[in-house]
Amino acid sequence: MFSLNMGHLIVGLTALFFILAGYAVLVSAFVPSTGIYLLDFLAQDTHYKYFALFLIPTSAYFVIANWVGWQYYQNS
């Protein structure tokens, strides 16, 4: 009936990452500790939670810019 393929897995993991990152950056300052080690660790951190959040779009931009530059080099 329902088969889980790689596309569904990627979309699901991406949504899970952004929910976790949104909690760590935006919501965790306004709610008390949850008792879950990972969520409390991200909530108490003041520096690296932003690094983990911005690593994904920065890496994607680097890969896309590198690919475009390679295409310009090959076709020149």
ZIRANOR-V734542 format. One record per residue. N is the residue number from 1. OMEGA is omega in degrees with one decimal (none if undefined). Layout:
n omega
N OMEGA
N OMEGA
//
This chain:
n omega
1 -179.6
2 178.2
3 179.5
4 177.7
5 -174.2
6 179.2
7 177.2
8 -179.8
9 179.9
10 179.0
11 178.9
12 178.4
13 176.6
14 177.6
15 177.7
16 178.6
17 -177.4
18 173.2
19 178.8
20 179.7
21 176.9
22 175.8
23 -175.4
24 -174.2
25 -171.1
26 -168.7
27 -170.8
28 179.5
29 -173.9
30 -178.7
31 178.1
32 -179.9
33 -176.0
34 -174.5
35 175.7
36 -171.0
37 -175.7
38 -179.4
39 178.2
40 177.5
41 178.2
42 -178.7
43 -178.1
44 -179.7
45 -178.3
46 -175.7
47 -170.5
48 175.7
49 175.5
50 177.9
51 -179.7
52 -179.8
53 -175.4
54 178.1
55 -177.2
56 -179.3
57 178.3
58 177.7
59 178.8
60 177.4
61 179.7
62 -179.4
63 -179.8
64 179.4
65 178.1
66 179.3
67 179.0
68 177.2
69 177.7
70 178.1
71 175.8
72 -179.9
73 -178.5
74 -174.1
75 179.2
76 none
//
